[in-house]
Amino acid sequence: MLPRRGLRDTIRRREDAVVCSLHPFGQLTDRESEVLERLAQGMSNAEIAQSLIVSEGTVKAHLGRIMSKWQVR
């Protein structure tokens, strides 16, 4: 398991390494990275929402933007 910031840092290093403007891993906001990190830890949307003190709908919105940026479904 990666340390708390490990996944986010790994993703950002990967993003920084790509110079192509068509990069499929669009730049994530800090909050999107936090949501993604918790998802990678196996947390449910409800658990993510509780840990970030936001609504479950907000978590779903962040996940939707991540998927859109990464062009995945």
Predicted model as a PDB file, atoms N, CA, C, CB and O in Angstrom, pLDDT in the B-factor column:
MODEL        1                                                                  
ATOM      1  N   MET A   1       0.836  -1.176   0.000  1.00 52.00           N  
ATOM      2  CA  MET A   1       0.000   0.000   0.000  1.00 52.00           C  
ATOM      3  C   MET A   1       0.884   1.244   0.000  1.00 52.00           C  
ATOM      4  CB  MET A   1      -0.953  -0.004   1.212  1.00 52.00           C  
ATOM      5  O   MET A   1       1.883   1.310   0.717  1.00 52.00           O  
ATOM      6  N   LEU A   2       0.509   2.213  -0.801  1.00 48.00           N  
ATOM      7  CA  LEU A   2       1.273   3.452  -0.895  1.00 48.00           C  
ATOM      8  C   LEU A   2       1.010   4.331   0.319  1.00 48.00           C  
ATOM      9  CB  LEU A   2       0.924   4.206  -2.186  1.00 48.00           C  
ATOM     10  O   LEU A   2      -0.082   4.290   0.885  1.00 48.00           O  
ATOM     11  N   PRO A   3       1.998   5.127   0.728  1.00 56.00           N  
ATOM     12  CA  PRO A   3       1.755   6.074   1.817  1.00 56.00           C  
ATOM     13  C   PRO A   3       0.628   7.029   1.444  1.00 56.00           C  
ATOM     14  CB  PRO A   3       3.040   6.864   2.151  1.00 56.00           C  
ATOM     15  O   PRO A   3       0.212   7.070   0.286  1.00 56.00           O  
ATOM     16  N   ARG A   4       0.137   7.785   2.397  1.00 59.00           N  
ATOM     17  CA  ARG A   4      -1.036   8.649   2.215  1.00 59.00           C  
ATOM     18  C   ARG A   4      -0.975   9.483   0.940  1.00 59.00           C  
ATOM     19  CB  ARG A   4      -1.183   9.567   3.403  1.00 59.00           C  
ATOM     20  O   ARG A   4      -1.962   9.536   0.206  1.00 59.00           O  
ATOM     21  N   ARG A   5       0.109  10.112   0.661  1.00 66.00           N  
ATOM     22  CA  ARG A   5       0.220  10.955  -0.527  1.00 66.00           C  
ATOM     23  C   ARG A   5       0.867  10.220  -1.688  1.00 66.00           C  
ATOM     24  CB  ARG A   5       1.012  12.205  -0.209  1.00 66.00           C  
ATOM     25  O   ARG A   5       1.063  10.805  -2.754  1.00 66.00           O  
ATOM     26  N   GLY A   6       1.200   8.964  -1.506  1.00 72.00           N  
ATOM     27  CA  GLY A   6       1.925   8.219  -2.523  1.00 72.00           C  
ATOM     28  C   GLY A   6       1.230   8.135  -3.863  1.00 72.00           C  
ATOM     29  O   GLY A   6       1.850   8.393  -4.894  1.00 72.00           O  
ATOM     30  N   LEU A   7      -0.043   7.782  -3.874  1.00 72.00           N  
ATOM     31  CA  LEU A   7      -0.770   7.642  -5.134  1.00 72.00           C  
ATOM     32  C   LEU A   7      -0.858   8.977  -5.856  1.00 72.00           C  
ATOM     33  CB  LEU A   7      -2.176   7.082  -4.886  1.00 72.00           C  
ATOM     34  O   LEU A   7      -0.609   9.054  -7.059  1.00 72.00           O  
ATOM     35  N   ARG A   8      -1.210  10.025  -5.126  1.00 71.00           N  
ATOM     36  CA  ARG A   8      -1.338  11.351  -5.731  1.00 71.00           C  
ATOM     37  C   ARG A   8       0.004  11.800  -6.308  1.00 71.00           C  
ATOM     38  CB  ARG A   8      -1.849  12.376  -4.692  1.00 71.00           C  
ATOM     39  O   ARG A   8       0.058  12.324  -7.421  1.00 71.00           O  
ATOM     40  N   ASP A   9       1.083  11.598  -5.557  1.00 73.00           N  
ATOM     41  CA  ASP A   9       2.406  12.001  -6.037  1.00 73.00           C  
ATOM     42  C   ASP A   9       2.825  11.198  -7.259  1.00 73.00           C  
ATOM     43  CB  ASP A   9       3.443  11.840  -4.930  1.00 73.00           C  
ATOM     44  O   ASP A   9       3.428  11.734  -8.189  1.00 73.00           O  
ATOM     45  N   THR A  10       2.501   9.906  -7.250  1.00 70.00           N  
ATOM     46  CA  THR A  10       2.823   9.060  -8.403  1.00 70.00           C  
ATOM     47  C   THR A  10       2.080   9.535  -9.635  1.00 70.00           C  
ATOM     48  CB  THR A  10       2.482   7.593  -8.115  1.00 70.00           C  
ATOM     49  O   THR A  10       2.657   9.612 -10.719  1.00 70.00           O  
ATOM     50  N   ILE A  11       0.806   9.853  -9.477  1.00 68.00           N  
ATOM     51  CA  ILE A  11       0.009  10.332 -10.605  1.00 68.00           C  
ATOM     52  C   ILE A  11       0.558  11.658 -11.115  1.00 68.00           C  
ATOM     53  CB  ILE A  11      -1.470  10.485 -10.201  1.00 68.00           C  
ATOM     54  O   ILE A  11       0.686  11.856 -12.323  1.00 68.00           O  
ATOM     55  N   ARG A  12       0.882  12.562 -10.203  1.00 68.00           N  
ATOM     56  CA  ARG A  12       1.403  13.870 -10.623  1.00 68.00           C  
ATOM     57  C   ARG A  12       2.741  13.733 -11.327  1.00 68.00           C  
ATOM     58  CB  ARG A  12       1.546  14.800  -9.420  1.00 68.00           C  
ATOM     59  O   ARG A  12       2.991  14.428 -12.312  1.00 68.00           O  
ATOM     60  N   ARG A  13       3.618  12.838 -10.837  1.00 67.00           N  
ATOM     61  CA  ARG A  13       4.902  12.625 -11.519  1.00 67.00           C  
ATOM     62  C   ARG A  13       4.656  12.111 -12.922  1.00 67.00           C  
ATOM     63  CB  ARG A  13       5.794  11.637 -10.734  1.00 67.00           C  
ATOM     64  O   ARG A  13       5.334  12.509 -13.869  1.00 67.00           O  
ATOM     65  N   ARG A  14       3.686  11.226 -13.047  1.00 64.00           N  
ATOM     66  CA  ARG A  14       3.364  10.679 -14.364  1.00 64.00           C  
ATOM     67  C   ARG A  14       2.822  11.780 -15.273  1.00 64.00           C  
ATOM     68  CB  ARG A  14       2.340   9.527 -14.242  1.00 64.00           C  
ATOM     69  O   ARG A  14       3.171  11.857 -16.451  1.00 64.00           O  
ATOM     70  N   GLU A  15       1.965  12.628 -14.709  1.00 60.00           N  
ATOM     71  CA  GLU A  15       1.416  13.741 -15.492  1.00 60.00           C  
ATOM     72  C   GLU A  15       2.521  14.689 -15.936  1.00 60.00           C  
ATOM     73  CB  GLU A  15       0.363  14.505 -14.676  1.00 60.00           C  
ATOM     74  O   GLU A  15       2.544  15.127 -17.086  1.00 60.00           O  
ATOM     75  N   ASP A  16       3.427  15.002 -15.034  1.00 59.00           N  
ATOM     76  CA  ASP A  16       4.503  15.937 -15.356  1.00 59.00           C  
ATOM     77  C   ASP A  16       5.457  15.380 -16.397  1.00 59.00           C  
ATOM     78  CB  ASP A  16       5.270  16.296 -14.107  1.00 59.00           C  
ATOM     79  O   ASP A  16       6.075  16.140 -17.143  1.00 59.00           O  
ATOM     80  N   ALA A  17       5.583  14.065 -16.457  1.00 54.00           N  
ATOM     81  CA  ALA A  17       6.517  13.440 -17.385  1.00 54.00           C  
ATOM     82  C   ALA A  17       6.015  13.489 -18.822  1.00 54.00           C  
ATOM     83  CB  ALA A  17       6.770  12.004 -16.980  1.00 54.00           C  
ATOM     84  O   ALA A  17       6.798  13.337 -19.759  1.00 54.00           O  
ATOM     85  N   VAL A  18       4.722  13.700 -19.001  1.00 52.00           N  
ATOM     86  CA  VAL A  18       4.136  13.695 -20.340  1.00 52.00           C  
ATOM     87  C   VAL A  18       4.025  15.134 -20.838  1.00 52.00           C  
ATOM     88  CB  VAL A  18       2.738  12.998 -20.340  1.00 52.00           C  
ATOM     89  O   VAL A  18       3.414  15.978 -20.181  1.00 52.00           O  
ATOM     90  N   VAL A  19       4.610  15.409 -21.986  1.00 44.00           N  
ATOM     91  CA  VAL A  19       4.576  16.768 -22.511  1.00 44.00           C  
ATOM     92  C   VAL A  19       3.552  16.941 -23.625  1.00 44.00           C  
ATOM     93  CB  VAL A  19       5.938  17.155 -23.015  1.00 44.00           C  
ATOM     94  O   VAL A  19       3.289  18.064 -24.056  1.00 44.00           O  
ATOM     95  N   CYS A  20       2.984  15.864 -24.086  1.00 44.00           N  
ATOM     96  CA  CYS A  20       1.994  15.918 -25.160  1.00 44.00           C  
ATOM     97  C   CYS A  20       0.730  16.625 -24.667  1.00 44.00           C  
ATOM     98  CB  CYS A  20       1.656  14.492 -25.669  1.00 44.00           C  
ATOM     99  O   CYS A  20       0.233  16.318 -23.584  1.00 44.00           O  
ATOM    100  N   SER A  21       0.214  17.561 -25.448  1.00 48.00           N  
ATOM    101  CA  SER A  21      -0.988  18.292 -25.045  1.00 48.00           C  
ATOM    102  C   SER A  21      -2.239  17.408 -25.059  1.00 48.00           C  
ATOM    103  CB  SER A  21      -1.197  19.490 -25.961  1.00 48.00           C  
ATOM    104  O   SER A  21      -3.272  17.790 -24.509  1.00 48.00           O  
ATOM    105  N   LEU A  22      -2.152  16.243 -25.678  1.00 51.00           N  
ATOM    106  CA  LEU A  22      -3.286  15.318 -25.709  1.00 51.00           C  
ATOM    107  C   LEU A  22      -3.191  14.288 -24.595  1.00 51.00           C  
ATOM    108  CB  LEU A  22      -3.362  14.614 -27.061  1.00 51.00           C  
ATOM    109  O   LEU A  22      -3.801  13.221 -24.669  1.00 51.00           O  
ATOM    110  N   HIS A  23      -2.444  14.605 -23.590  1.00 53.00           N  
ATOM    111  CA  HIS A  23      -2.235  13.699 -22.463  1.00 53.00           C  
ATOM    112  C   HIS A  23      -3.570  13.207 -21.920  1.00 53.00           C  
ATOM    113  CB  HIS A  23      -1.432  14.395 -21.351  1.00 53.00           C  
ATOM    114  O   HIS A  23      -4.416  14.031 -21.573  1.00 53.00           O  
ATOM    115  N   PRO A  24      -3.799  11.874 -21.831  1.00 51.00           N  
ATOM    116  CA  PRO A  24      -5.089  11.347 -21.392  1.00 51.00           C  
ATOM    117  C   PRO A  24      -5.362  11.514 -19.904  1.00 51.00           C  
ATOM    118  CB  PRO A  24      -5.174   9.907 -21.738  1.00 51.00           C  
ATOM    119  O   PRO A  24      -6.517  11.423 -19.489  1.00 51.00           O  
ATOM    120  N   PHE A  25      -4.346  11.755 -19.090  1.00 55.00           N  
ATOM    121  CA  PHE A  25      -4.535  11.912 -17.656  1.00 55.00           C  
ATOM    122  C   PHE A  25      -4.559  13.388 -17.312  1.00 55.00           C  
ATOM    123  CB  PHE A  25      -3.427  11.186 -16.868  1.00 55.00           C  
ATOM    124  O   PHE A  25      -3.612  13.919 -16.732  1.00 55.00           O  
ATOM    125  N   GLY A  26      -5.661  14.051 -17.679  1.00 65.00           N  
ATOM    126  CA  GLY A  26      -5.778  15.488 -17.455  1.00 65.00           C  
ATOM    127  C   GLY A  26      -5.388  15.873 -16.043  1.00 65.00           C  
ATOM    128  O   GLY A  26      -5.516  15.076 -15.114  1.00 65.00           O  
ATOM    129  N   GLN A  27      -4.922  17.073 -15.891  1.00 85.00           N  
ATOM    130  CA  GLN A  27      -4.472  17.551 -14.583  1.00 85.00           C  
ATOM    131  C   GLN A  27      -5.608  17.474 -13.568  1.00 85.00           C  
ATOM    132  CB  GLN A  27      -3.943  18.996 -14.684  1.00 85.00           C  
ATOM    133  O   GLN A  27      -6.693  18.002 -13.808  1.00 85.00           O  
ATOM    134  N   LEU A  28      -5.364  16.823 -12.448  1.00 90.00           N  
ATOM    135  CA  LEU A  28      -6.371  16.702 -11.401  1.00 90.00           C  
ATOM    136  C   LEU A  28      -6.207  17.827 -10.386  1.00 90.00           C  
ATOM    137  CB  LEU A  28      -6.273  15.330 -10.707  1.00 90.00           C  
ATOM    138  O   LEU A  28      -5.095  18.265 -10.091  1.00 90.00           O  
ATOM    139  N   THR A  29      -7.338  18.282  -9.860  1.00 91.00           N  
ATOM    140  CA  THR A  29      -7.286  19.245  -8.762  1.00 91.00           C  
ATOM    141  C   THR A  29      -6.846  18.500  -7.503  1.00 91.00           C  
ATOM    142  CB  THR A  29      -8.678  19.953  -8.551  1.00 91.00           C  
ATOM    143  O   THR A  29      -6.846  17.270  -7.468  1.00 91.00           O  
ATOM    144  N   ASP A  30      -6.476  19.250  -6.480  1.00 90.00           N  
ATOM    145  CA  ASP A  30      -6.088  18.616  -5.216  1.00 90.00           C  
ATOM    146  C   ASP A  30      -7.230  17.776  -4.659  1.00 90.00           C  
ATOM    147  CB  ASP A  30      -5.662  19.677  -4.187  1.00 90.00           C  
ATOM    148  O   ASP A  30      -7.009  16.672  -4.162  1.00 90.00           O  
ATOM    149  N   ARG A  31      -8.448  18.296  -4.740  1.00 95.00           N  
ATOM    150  CA  ARG A  31      -9.589  17.563  -4.189  1.00 95.00           C  
ATOM    151  C   ARG A  31      -9.863  16.295  -4.990  1.00 95.00           C  
ATOM    152  CB  ARG A  31     -10.839  18.453  -4.169  1.00 95.00           C  
ATOM    153  O   ARG A  31     -10.156  15.249  -4.410  1.00 95.00           O  
ATOM    154  N   GLU A  32      -9.770  16.377  -6.316  1.00 94.00           N  
ATOM    155  CA  GLU A  32      -9.954  15.173  -7.145  1.00 94.00           C  
ATOM    156  C   GLU A  32      -8.897  14.137  -6.794  1.00 94.00           C  
ATOM    157  CB  GLU A  32      -9.884  15.523  -8.659  1.00 94.00           C  
ATOM    158  O   GLU A  32      -9.187  12.942  -6.748  1.00 94.00           O  
ATOM    159  N   SER A  33      -7.688  14.583  -6.550  1.00 91.00           N  
ATOM    160  CA  SER A  33      -6.615  13.666  -6.166  1.00 91.00           C  
ATOM    161  C   SER A  33      -6.912  13.008  -4.819  1.00 91.00           C  
ATOM    162  CB  SER A  33      -5.273  14.410  -6.106  1.00 91.00           C  
ATOM    163  O   SER A  33      -6.654  11.819  -4.635  1.00 91.00           O  
ATOM    164  N   GLU A  34      -7.456  13.786  -3.877  1.00 94.00           N  
ATOM    165  CA  GLU A  34      -7.819  13.228  -2.569  1.00 94.00           C  
ATOM    166  C   GLU A  34      -8.905  12.168  -2.709  1.00 94.00           C  
ATOM    167  CB  GLU A  34      -8.292  14.341  -1.623  1.00 94.00           C  
ATOM    168  O   GLU A  34      -8.843  11.120  -2.067  1.00 94.00           O  
ATOM    169  N   VAL A  35      -9.896  12.444  -3.549  1.00 96.00           N  
ATOM    170  CA  VAL A  35     -10.975  11.481  -3.778  1.00 96.00           C  
ATOM    171  C   VAL A  35     -10.402  10.217  -4.417  1.00 96.00           C  
ATOM    172  CB  VAL A  35     -12.087  12.096  -4.680  1.00 96.00           C  
ATOM    173  O   VAL A  35     -10.721   9.106  -3.994  1.00 96.00           O  
ATOM    174  N   LEU A  36      -9.566  10.382  -5.423  1.00 93.00           N  
ATOM    175  CA  LEU A  36      -8.967   9.241  -6.110  1.00 93.00           C  
ATOM    176  C   LEU A  36      -8.110   8.410  -5.166  1.00 93.00           C  
ATOM    177  CB  LEU A  36      -8.129   9.715  -7.290  1.00 93.00           C  
ATOM    178  O   LEU A  36      -8.147   7.181  -5.215  1.00 93.00           O  
ATOM    179  N   GLU A  37      -7.350   9.061  -4.320  1.00 93.00           N  
ATOM    180  CA  GLU A  37      -6.504   8.366  -3.358  1.00 93.00           C  
ATOM    181  C   GLU A  37      -7.344   7.489  -2.433  1.00 93.00           C  
ATOM    182  CB  GLU A  37      -5.686   9.371  -2.541  1.00 93.00           C  
ATOM    183  O   GLU A  37      -6.993   6.338  -2.175  1.00 93.00           O  
ATOM    184  N   ARG A  38      -8.437   8.029  -1.942  1.00 96.00           N  
ATOM    185  CA  ARG A  38      -9.308   7.263  -1.040  1.00 96.00           C  
ATOM    186  C   ARG A  38     -10.003   6.119  -1.785  1.00 96.00           C  
ATOM    187  CB  ARG A  38     -10.362   8.190  -0.395  1.00 96.00           C  
ATOM    188  O   ARG A  38     -10.192   5.036  -1.231  1.00 96.00           O  
ATOM    189  N   LEU A  39     -10.376   6.363  -3.029  1.00 95.00           N  
ATOM    190  CA  LEU A  39     -10.971   5.304  -3.834  1.00 95.00           C  
ATOM    191  C   LEU A  39      -9.979   4.158  -4.016  1.00 95.00           C  
ATOM    192  CB  LEU A  39     -11.420   5.851  -5.204  1.00 95.00           C  
ATOM    193  O   LEU A  39     -10.351   2.988  -3.930  1.00 95.00           O  
ATOM    194  N   ALA A  40      -8.726   4.496  -4.266  1.00 93.00           N  
ATOM    195  CA  ALA A  40      -7.681   3.489  -4.445  1.00 93.00           C  
ATOM    196  C   ALA A  40      -7.436   2.695  -3.160  1.00 93.00           C  
ATOM    197  CB  ALA A  40      -6.382   4.155  -4.902  1.00 93.00           C  
ATOM    198  O   ALA A  40      -6.949   1.566  -3.206  1.00 93.00           O  
ATOM    199  N   GLN A  41      -7.775   3.288  -2.023  1.00 94.00           N  
ATOM    200  CA  GLN A  41      -7.644   2.594  -0.740  1.00 94.00           C  
ATOM    201  C   GLN A  41      -8.827   1.664  -0.483  1.00 94.00           C  
ATOM    202  CB  GLN A  41      -7.522   3.607   0.398  1.00 94.00           C  
ATOM    203  O   GLN A  41      -8.861   0.958   0.526  1.00 94.00           O  
ATOM    204  N   GLY A  42      -9.796   1.666  -1.400  1.00 95.00           N  
ATOM    205  CA  GLY A  42     -10.947   0.780  -1.277  1.00 95.00           C  
ATOM    206  C   GLY A  42     -12.131   1.382  -0.549  1.00 95.00           C  
ATOM    207  O   GLY A  42     -13.066   0.667  -0.188  1.00 95.00           O  
ATOM    208  N   MET A  43     -12.103   2.691  -0.327  1.00 97.00           N  
ATOM    209  CA  MET A  43     -13.208   3.337   0.372  1.00 97.00           C  
ATOM    210  C   MET A  43     -14.406   3.484  -0.561  1.00 97.00           C  
ATOM    211  CB  MET A  43     -12.776   4.714   0.917  1.00 97.00           C  
ATOM    212  O   MET A  43     -14.245   3.711  -1.761  1.00 97.00           O  
ATOM    213  N   SER A  44     -15.612   3.354  -0.001  1.00 97.00           N  
ATOM    214  CA  SER A  44     -16.838   3.576  -0.763  1.00 97.00           C  
ATOM    215  C   SER A  44     -17.060   5.078  -0.923  1.00 97.00           C  
ATOM    216  CB  SER A  44     -18.062   2.906  -0.065  1.00 97.00           C  
ATOM    217  O   SER A  44     -16.401   5.887  -0.269  1.00 97.00           O  
ATOM    218  N   ASN A  45     -17.996   5.438  -1.801  1.00 97.00           N  
ATOM    219  CA  ASN A  45     -18.321   6.860  -1.986  1.00 97.00           C  
ATOM    220  C   ASN A  45     -18.771   7.486  -0.667  1.00 97.00           C  
ATOM    221  CB  ASN A  45     -19.422   7.030  -3.057  1.00 97.00           C  
ATOM    222  O   ASN A  45     -18.394   8.614  -0.347  1.00 97.00           O  
ATOM    223  N   ALA A  46     -19.575   6.752   0.090  1.00 98.00           N  
ATOM    224  CA  ALA A  46     -20.061   7.270   1.371  1.00 98.00           C  
ATOM    225  C   ALA A  46     -18.911   7.466   2.350  1.00 98.00           C  
ATOM    226  CB  ALA A  46     -21.107   6.323   1.970  1.00 98.00           C  
ATOM    227  O   ALA A  46     -18.887   8.457   3.080  1.00 98.00           O  
ATOM    228  N   GLU A  47     -17.962   6.542   2.379  1.00 98.00           N  
ATOM    229  CA  GLU A  47     -16.812   6.668   3.277  1.00 98.00           C  
ATOM    230  C   GLU A  47     -15.918   7.840   2.858  1.00 98.00           C  
ATOM    231  CB  GLU A  47     -15.998   5.357   3.293  1.00 98.00           C  
ATOM    232  O   GLU A  47     -15.403   8.574   3.701  1.00 98.00           O  
ATOM    233  N   ILE A  48     -15.744   8.001   1.557  1.00 98.00           N  
ATOM    234  CA  ILE A  48     -14.953   9.125   1.051  1.00 98.00           C  
ATOM    235  C   ILE A  48     -15.623  10.438   1.455  1.00 98.00           C  
ATOM    236  CB  ILE A  48     -14.792   9.041  -0.499  1.00 98.00           C  
ATOM    237  O   ILE A  48     -14.961  11.356   1.938  1.00 98.00           O  
ATOM    238  N   ALA A  49     -16.928  10.519   1.257  1.00 98.00           N  
ATOM    239  CA  ALA A  49     -17.675  11.728   1.605  1.00 98.00           C  
ATOM    240  C   ALA A  49     -17.517  12.056   3.085  1.00 98.00           C  
ATOM    241  CB  ALA A  49     -19.161  11.562   1.257  1.00 98.00           C  
ATOM    242  O   ALA A  49     -17.284  13.209   3.450  1.00 98.00           O  
ATOM    243  N   GLN A  50     -17.642  11.053   3.926  1.00 98.00           N  
ATOM    244  CA  GLN A  50     -17.525  11.278   5.360  1.00 98.00           C  
ATOM    245  C   GLN A  50     -16.117  11.748   5.725  1.00 98.00           C  
ATOM    246  CB  GLN A  50     -17.875  10.000   6.130  1.00 98.00           C  
ATOM    247  O   GLN A  50     -15.960  12.653   6.546  1.00 98.00           O  
ATOM    248  N   SER A  51     -15.096  11.144   5.125  1.00 97.00           N  
ATOM    249  CA  SER A  51     -13.719  11.510   5.473  1.00 97.00           C  
ATOM    250  C   SER A  51     -13.351  12.915   5.000  1.00 97.00           C  
ATOM    251  CB  SER A  51     -12.749  10.505   4.879  1.00 97.00           C  
ATOM    252  O   SER A  51     -12.507  13.571   5.610  1.00 97.00           O  
ATOM    253  N   LEU A  52     -13.974  13.381   3.919  1.00 97.00           N  
ATOM    254  CA  LEU A  52     -13.678  14.712   3.380  1.00 97.00           C  
ATOM    255  C   LEU A  52     -14.693  15.767   3.825  1.00 97.00           C  
ATOM    256  CB  LEU A  52     -13.638  14.656   1.865  1.00 97.00           C  
ATOM    257  O   LEU A  52     -14.572  16.945   3.488  1.00 97.00           O  
ATOM    258  N   ILE A  53     -15.688  15.327   4.581  1.00 97.00           N  
ATOM    259  CA  ILE A  53     -16.750  16.202   5.081  1.00 97.00           C  
ATOM    260  C   ILE A  53     -17.461  16.910   3.920  1.00 97.00           C  
ATOM    261  CB  ILE A  53     -16.171  17.241   6.070  1.00 97.00           C  
ATOM    262  O   ILE A  53     -17.599  18.133   3.906  1.00 97.00           O  
ATOM    263  N   VAL A  54     -17.901  16.111   2.958  1.00 97.00           N  
ATOM    264  CA  VAL A  54     -18.691  16.580   1.823  1.00 97.00           C  
ATOM    265  C   VAL A  54     -19.832  15.593   1.618  1.00 97.00           C  
ATOM    266  CB  VAL A  54     -17.814  16.720   0.523  1.00 97.00           C  
ATOM    267  O   VAL A  54     -19.880  14.557   2.280  1.00 97.00           O  
ATOM    268  N   SER A  55     -20.744  15.904   0.713  1.00 98.00           N  
ATOM    269  CA  SER A  55     -21.840  14.995   0.434  1.00 98.00           C  
ATOM    270  C   SER A  55     -21.383  13.893  -0.517  1.00 98.00           C  
ATOM    271  CB  SER A  55     -23.034  15.756  -0.156  1.00 98.00           C  
ATOM    272  O   SER A  55     -20.379  14.029  -1.217  1.00 98.00           O  
ATOM    273  N   GLU A  56     -22.131  12.819  -0.525  1.00 98.00           N  
ATOM    274  CA  GLU A  56     -21.828  11.726  -1.448  1.00 98.00           C  
ATOM    275  C   GLU A  56     -21.977  12.202  -2.897  1.00 98.00           C  
ATOM    276  CB  GLU A  56     -22.753  10.512  -1.178  1.00 98.00           C  
ATOM    277  O   GLU A  56     -21.252  11.742  -3.779  1.00 98.00           O  
ATOM    278  N   GLY A  57     -22.911  13.116  -3.139  1.00 98.00           N  
ATOM    279  CA  GLY A  57     -23.090  13.681  -4.471  1.00 98.00           C  
ATOM    280  C   GLY A  57     -21.848  14.443  -4.940  1.00 98.00           C  
ATOM    281  O   GLY A  57     -21.496  14.414  -6.119  1.00 98.00           O  
ATOM    282  N   THR A  58     -21.197  15.122  -3.999  1.00 98.00           N  
ATOM    283  CA  THR A  58     -19.968  15.838  -4.335  1.00 98.00           C  
ATOM    284  C   THR A  58     -18.869  14.865  -4.724  1.00 98.00           C  
ATOM    285  CB  THR A  58     -19.511  16.706  -3.161  1.00 98.00           C  
ATOM    286  O   THR A  58     -18.122  15.115  -5.670  1.00 98.00           O  
ATOM    287  N   VAL A  59     -18.768  13.759  -4.002  1.00 98.00           N  
ATOM    288  CA  VAL A  59     -17.777  12.726  -4.339  1.00 98.00           C  
ATOM    289  C   VAL A  59     -18.054  12.194  -5.738  1.00 98.00           C  
ATOM    290  CB  VAL A  59     -17.803  11.564  -3.300  1.00 98.00           C  
ATOM    291  O   VAL A  59     -17.133  12.039  -6.540  1.00 98.00           O  
ATOM    292  N   LYS A  60     -19.312  11.916  -6.033  1.00 98.00           N  
ATOM    293  CA  LYS A  60     -19.672  11.407  -7.361  1.00 98.00           C  
ATOM    294  C   LYS A  60     -19.324  12.430  -8.449  1.00 98.00           C  
ATOM    295  CB  LYS A  60     -21.178  11.063  -7.416  1.00 98.00           C  
ATOM    296  O   LYS A  60     -18.893  12.056  -9.539  1.00 98.00           O  
ATOM    297  N   ALA A  61     -19.510  13.707  -8.152  1.00 97.00           N  
ATOM    298  CA  ALA A  61     -19.169  14.753  -9.118  1.00 97.00           C  
ATOM    299  C   ALA A  61     -17.665  14.773  -9.380  1.00 97.00           C  
ATOM    300  CB  ALA A  61     -19.640  16.132  -8.613  1.00 97.00           C  
ATOM    301  O   ALA A  61     -17.229  14.890 -10.526  1.00 97.00           O  
ATOM    302  N   HIS A  62     -16.878  14.657  -8.315  1.00 97.00           N  
ATOM    303  CA  HIS A  62     -15.420  14.617  -8.480  1.00 97.00           C  
ATOM    304  C   HIS A  62     -15.009  13.405  -9.309  1.00 97.00           C  
ATOM    305  CB  HIS A  62     -14.718  14.585  -7.105  1.00 97.00           C  
ATOM    306  O   HIS A  62     -14.171  13.514 -10.204  1.00 97.00           O  
ATOM    307  N   LEU A  63     -15.598  12.255  -9.010  1.00 96.00           N  
ATOM    308  CA  LEU A  63     -15.274  11.040  -9.767  1.00 96.00           C  
ATOM    309  C   LEU A  63     -15.667  11.193 -11.236  1.00 96.00           C  
ATOM    310  CB  LEU A  63     -15.986   9.817  -9.154  1.00 96.00           C  
ATOM    311  O   LEU A  63     -14.955  10.726 -12.125  1.00 96.00           O  
ATOM    312  N   GLY A  64     -16.792  11.845 -11.484  1.00 96.00           N  
ATOM    313  CA  GLY A  64     -17.223  12.084 -12.856  1.00 96.00           C  
ATOM    314  C   GLY A  64     -16.230  12.953 -13.616  1.00 96.00           C  
ATOM    315  O   GLY A  64     -15.933  12.698 -14.783  1.00 96.00           O  
ATOM    316  N   ARG A  65     -15.716  13.991 -12.935  1.00 95.00           N  
ATOM    317  CA  ARG A  65     -14.723  14.862 -13.585  1.00 95.00           C  
ATOM    318  C   ARG A  65     -13.407  14.124 -13.829  1.00 95.00           C  
ATOM    319  CB  ARG A  65     -14.468  16.113 -12.727  1.00 95.00           C  
ATOM    320  O   ARG A  65     -12.763  14.327 -14.858  1.00 95.00           O  
ATOM    321  N   ILE A  66     -13.009  13.272 -12.889  1.00 93.00           N  
ATOM    322  CA  ILE A  66     -11.792  12.468 -13.073  1.00 93.00           C  
ATOM    323  C   ILE A  66     -11.951  11.568 -14.294  1.00 93.00           C  
ATOM    324  CB  ILE A  66     -11.490  11.616 -11.806  1.00 93.00           C  
ATOM    325  O   ILE A  66     -11.065  11.501 -15.145  1.00 93.00           O  
ATOM    326  N   MET A  67     -13.075  10.886 -14.371  1.00 92.00           N  
ATOM    327  CA  MET A  67     -13.302   9.970 -15.494  1.00 92.00           C  
ATOM    328  C   MET A  67     -13.360  10.727 -16.806  1.00 92.00           C  
ATOM    329  CB  MET A  67     -14.596   9.176 -15.292  1.00 92.00           C  
ATOM    330  O   MET A  67     -12.880  10.243 -17.831  1.00 92.00           O  
ATOM    331  N   SER A  68     -13.944  11.908 -16.775  1.00 91.00           N  
ATOM    332  CA  SER A  68     -14.000  12.722 -17.999  1.00 91.00           C  
ATOM    333  C   SER A  68     -12.606  13.153 -18.430  1.00 91.00           C  
ATOM    334  CB  SER A  68     -14.888  13.960 -17.786  1.00 91.00           C  
ATOM    335  O   SER A  68     -12.260  13.059 -19.608  1.00 91.00           O  
ATOM    336  N   LYS A  69     -11.806  13.623 -17.481  1.00 88.00           N  
ATOM    337  CA  LYS A  69     -10.435  14.042 -17.788  1.00 88.00           C  
ATOM    338  C   LYS A  69      -9.607  12.885 -18.323  1.00 88.00           C  
ATOM    339  CB  LYS A  69      -9.765  14.625 -16.548  1.00 88.00           C  
ATOM    340  O   LYS A  69      -8.775  13.069 -19.212  1.00 88.00           O  
ATOM    341  N   TRP A  70      -9.833  11.692 -17.783  1.00 85.00           N  
ATOM    342  CA  TRP A  70      -9.065  10.519 -18.188  1.00 85.00           C  
ATOM    343  C   TRP A  70      -9.702   9.795 -19.362  1.00 85.00           C  
ATOM    344  CB  TRP A  70      -8.918   9.567 -17.024  1.00 85.00           C  
ATOM    345  O   TRP A  70      -9.160   8.816 -19.875  1.00 85.00           O  
ATOM    346  N   GLN A  71     -10.859  10.290 -19.780  1.00 85.00           N  
ATOM    347  CA  GLN A  71     -11.587   9.704 -20.907  1.00 85.00           C  
ATOM    348  C   GLN A  71     -11.877   8.210 -20.694  1.00 85.00           C  
ATOM    349  CB  GLN A  71     -10.790   9.898 -22.198  1.00 85.00           C  
ATOM    350  O   GLN A  71     -11.640   7.378 -21.569  1.00 85.00           O  
ATOM    351  N   VAL A  72     -12.396   7.907 -19.502  1.00 86.00           N  
ATOM    352  CA  VAL A  72     -12.787   6.534 -19.162  1.00 86.00           C  
ATOM    353  C   VAL A  72     -14.238   6.536 -18.693  1.00 86.00           C  
ATOM    354  CB  VAL A  72     -11.848   5.933 -18.061  1.00 86.00           C  
ATOM    355  O   VAL A  72     -14.785   7.578 -18.333  1.00 86.00           O  
ATOM    356  N   ARG A  73     -14.847   5.364 -18.703  1.00 83.00           N  
ATOM    357  CA  ARG A  73     -16.231   5.218 -18.258  1.00 83.00           C  
ATOM    358  C   ARG A  73     -16.293   4.314 -17.065  1.00 83.00           C  
ATOM    359  CB  ARG A  73     -17.117   4.677 -19.376  1.00 83.00           C  
ATOM    360  O   ARG A  73     -17.376   4.063 -16.537  1.00 83.00           O  
TER     361      ARG A  73                                                      
ENDMDL                                                                          
END                                                                             
